Amino acid sequence: MFEIIFLAVICIYFIETVLFIIGASKKFDTLPEDKLPSVTIVVAARNEEKNILSCLKSLNDVQYQEDKIEIVIVNDNSTDKTGELIENFIKDKPKFKMLVPDGQIGKLNGKANALALAIKNSSNEIILTTDADCIVPPKWAKKIASYYKENVALVCGYTTQKDFSAFSGMQAVDFIYLLGVAAGTINFNKPLSCIGNNMSYRRSAYNTVGGFEALPFSVTEDSQLMLKIAQLENSKVIYPLEKDALVVSEPCPDIASLFWQKKRWGVGGLDIGFRGYIIMLPSFLTHLALLISPFFYSAQVVYLIFFKIFIDFFFLYPLHKKLNLKLRFRSFITFQIYLLIYVLFLPIIIMFSKNVKWKERLFN
């Protein structure tokens, strides 16, 4: 009986994965280079002295027409040398400017407040956001901006993480897995989430929804904004699979920071609504069946476990290949264990506590 239930669940998981691949692989028309719109790149940085210079150097190397780009860095009241490092780097680079929040915009807190400040003090039509612990490729802005054809209001991009160990590699694979799912749902016009370290949107769309100030508080303000813009009439939200727009971020250095990152995403994910829960249910049930499968050991159960692993590989390998990434065996295996743990236990943790620790700030 267990084998039949497991087979039924995993078949639904497989069908859903195929749909995610189809959605994530969708192609979109682009603009020629001479038609690219003006862009503003925004980075909110708080206590990032270890990473900020690498980020700034990559932004300085971004290829774009000089009179069509501005880069706004917000030093979000850092208590380390972040502000000093930013000032020294940008002093002879006119396309950069630094801002420091001196209060709240409306009722905004943390990163959302910093982003809103940057947007208010910028002028270009397309806003691209990344994080201070990220490195962007030289063609990043060009590639993202090229997708802003008529009616496109928001464009998301992929992010991976540096892979130098089983722990960091596990996180890198997880990023591609989650963003592949996000792309699959967005490109089928059923958006669930996105990531703010590789995100962009039209200023006009941002203003139409009222900006961050009009959104309910969320620890994943980027996904909240995306979901709001997706509701606008005659506005497209797209997630192209573009290797030249792949951003690389720093992995969480330890289990504690990874826990808080996952919990923040989980708490923010509570806003996805009933449709989102239905979409995520096959994954939860599949991993639940995996967890209890040792109690129903049989040859058929073993085959089903290998089938599940194959499904995830079937999903991840083409994404990695198209993004020009290597899917390492050690990273894939540790990811399988990691995925099982957080898919099953993160919802239970969030059920009992929604507190989130983020950039030395505690959010309830």
N, C-alpha and C positions, 0 to 999 in steps of 0.2 A: 504493500500500500504506500509506504514512504517513497519508494522508487518512482511510483506513478505520479505522486504529488510533486516530487523533486523535478521529474521530467517536464511536467506541465509548466511549472514555474520557470524553469531554465529555458524552455522554448519561448515563453513570453519575453524573457530577458534577451534572448538572441534576436528575436524580431525587433524589439525596441532598439537594440544596438545597431542593427542594419539600418534602421531609420535614422539614427544619429549619424551614421557614416554618410548616408545620402545627403542629409541636411548640411553636415559639416563640409562636404565636398562641393557644394553648390558654387557655380561660377557667377561673377558679376561683371558688368561692363565698367570700364574705367575712362577717365578723362585723359586727353593728351597732356603732355607736360606744360605746354604753353597756355593751357586753360586752367591750371591749378589755382584754387582760391587762396586767399591770404590765411595764414595760420598763427595761432597763439599756442605755445607750449607752456603748460602749467605744471609745476612741481611743488608740493607741500612737504617741507622737510622739518623734522623734529628730532633733535639729538642723533644726527646721522654723520658725525665727524669721521667715522670709519669708511663711509661709503660716498659721501657727497662729491668728492673730487672726481671720482670715476664717472659718476653720473653727469657732472657738469662737462667734463671732457667729451663724453659721448654726445651730449647735446650741442656742444660747440662744433662738432664734426658733422652735424646733420646737414645734408645737402638740400638747399632750398634757395630760391631767389631772395636776395638780401632784403629787398624792399617789401617782401611779402611774409616776413617771419618776425616774431618777437617771442622772447622766452622770459617768463615770469617765475621767479623762485620765491616762495614764501618761507621765511624762517619762522616757523611756528613756535616762537618763544622757547627756543632751545636753551638748555642749561649747560651745554658743552661748547665746543669751538665751531659748531656748524655755521653760525652767522659770520664769524671771522673768516672762515675758509671761503664762504660764498663771496663776501665783499672783496677779498684779495683776488679771487679768480675773475670776477666780472668787471673789475675796475677799468679795464681797457677794451671792453667788448660791448659796444653800444646796443647790440640786439638783446642783451640781458638786462633785467632789473630785479632788484630784491625788495620785498615788502615784509613788514613785521606787523602782525595784528596788534592793535592797541585797544581792542575790545571786541564785543560780540556783534555780529550782524544779525539782527533779530534775536532769535533764541538759539542760534547755531552754536555748536561746540566742536572743539577738536579740529579734525581734518576738514570737515564740511565747511567750517567757518573760514579756514585758510583758503580753500578752493574758491569760495564765494568772493572773498576779498580779491584774489587774483583776477577773477573774471570781471569784477567791477572795475578794476584798474587796467584793463586791456581792451583792445579794440577790434581785433581781426575776427572774421566770420567763423572759421573752424577752430575749435578748441581741442587740443590734444593733451591728455594727461598721462603722466607716468609718476613713478615714485623715486625717492632719493636713493634707494638701494638698488636701482635698476640701471642697466646699460642699454641704450637704444642703438640700433644699427644706423649707418649713415643715410640709407634710403627710407628710413622709417616714416618721416613726415610726408615725403613724396608719395609713397605707396598708400598710406592711409588716406591722404587728401584726394588721391586720384579716384577714389570710390564715391566721391560726393557729386554724383550725377543728380538729375532732377528728382526731387521727393526723398532723397536719402537724408535722414535727419541724424543718424547716429551710426558710427562704424566702430566695431570692436576688433582687437587684435590679440594674437596669442602671446603668452609669456611662458618661458621655461625657467629653470633654475640651474645654477652651476652644479655640475655633477662631478664630485671628486671623492665620493665615498658611497657606501651602500645607503647611508642615512640621507645624504643630500640627493643622491640619485633617485631614491624612493619619492622624495618630494617633487623632483623634476618630472617624473613620470605621472605623478598625481595631478600636477598642474595641467599637463597636456590632456589627461583623461577628463578632468572636470571641465576644461575649456572646450574640449571636443563635444561634450554633452551640451554645454551652453550654446555652442555654435549650431549644433544640430537642431536644438529647439528654437533658437532665434531665427534661423533660416527657413524654418517651417512656420514662422509667424506665431510661435507659441513660446515667447521668451520667458526664461526662468531667472537667469543671473548673468553677470559679466564681471570683469575685474578692472579696477580703476587704474592699474599700472600700465595698461595698454588700451586706452579708451579715447573716443573722440565724439564730438557732437557739434551741431550747428548752434551758433549763438542765438539765432532766431528761435530755434526749438527750445533751447534752455530758457530763454525769456518767456516764451509762450506758456510753459508749465510753471513759471514763477521762480525758477531757480531752486537752489537748495533750501532757501528760506521757506518755500511753500510745501516742502516735503515733511512728513512726520519723522521724528528722530529715528535714526537707524545707525547701527555700527557698520553697515555696508551701504553707505550713502551712494556709491556708484551704481549699484544694482537698483536701488530705489529710483534714481534719476532715469536710468534706462527704461524701467518698467513704465514710468510716467510718460516719457517721450514716445514709447511704443504705442500709447493709447491715442496719440494725436492722429487726426484724420489726414489722409494722403501723405503720411510720413513713413518711410521705411527705416527699419533697424536691421543692419546686416552684419555678418561675421565671416569675412573672407579668410580663406586658408592661404596666407601670404607669407612666404619664408623671409622676404626682405623687410617685413614689418615685425619680425619676431624679437621681442624684448627678453633680456636675460636679467633675472633678479637674484639677490642673495638668498640662500636657503636659511631656514631657521637653524640656529646653531645648536640647539639642544631640545630635549623632549618638552621641557616646560614652556618654552616660547612657541613650539609647534602646537602644543595643547591649546594655548590661548588664541593662536591664529585660527585653529580649527573651530574652537568654540565661538569666536567672533563670527566666522562665516556661518556657522550653524544657527546662531541666534538671529543673524541677519536674514537667513534663509526662511525663517518662520513667516516672512511676508509674502512668500511665493503663492499662497492661496491653494485652494482645493485642487486645481489642475496640476500644480506642481507636486503635490503629495501623491497624486495618482501616477504621475510620470516616474516618480522616484520609488514607488512601491515595489515594482519587480526587482529592483536591486536589493532592497531591504529583505524581501522574502528569499531571494536566491542566496544571499549571504547567511541568513538565518538557517536555511537548509544545510549550507556548508558547515555551519557551527555544530549542528546536531547530528550530522551524517556519521560520525564515529559510533554512535549508538545504534545505527542501522546498517552496519558494515555488510557490504556484499560487492560482488564484481560489478554489478550494474551501478552502484553508488560511486565506485571508483571511476568508472567510465564517465559518469556525469560530472564529477569533480574536474576531470581533465577537460571535459567539454567546456565547462565554465572558464577555465584558464585559457583555453583556445579562443573563446569568444572575446575576452579582454585583449588578447594578443592581436586578434583579427581587427579589433577596433583601433588599437594603439599603433600598430606597425605602419599602416599607410599614413597616419597623421605625422608620425616621426619622419617618415621618408619624404613627404611633401614639404616639411619644414626644415629638411636637411639636418635632422638630428639622428643620433645613434641610440637605438633602444637597447641598452645594456641588459644582459641576462640577470646580473646580480640586482640591478635596480628594479627590474620587472618582478622578480620573485619577492623581494622585500616589500614592494608595492602591493602585491597580492595579500600579504599578511596585514599590512597597514590598512588597506581598504576594508578588509573584513572587520577589523577592530573598530574603525571609526564609523562605518556605516551602521553597525549594530549598537554601539555603546554611546555615541555622541547624542542621539536623540534622548536617551535615558538621562544623561548628564544634564542636558538642557532642560529637561522636564523638572528637575529639582533646583536648578540655579541658572539664571540668565545673566549673571554678572560677567562682565568682560573687562579684561585688563589689556590696555592697548597704548603703547608709547608712554608708559609710566602714568597713565590715566585710568581710572576705574569708572566704567559705565554700567548702569543698572538698567 
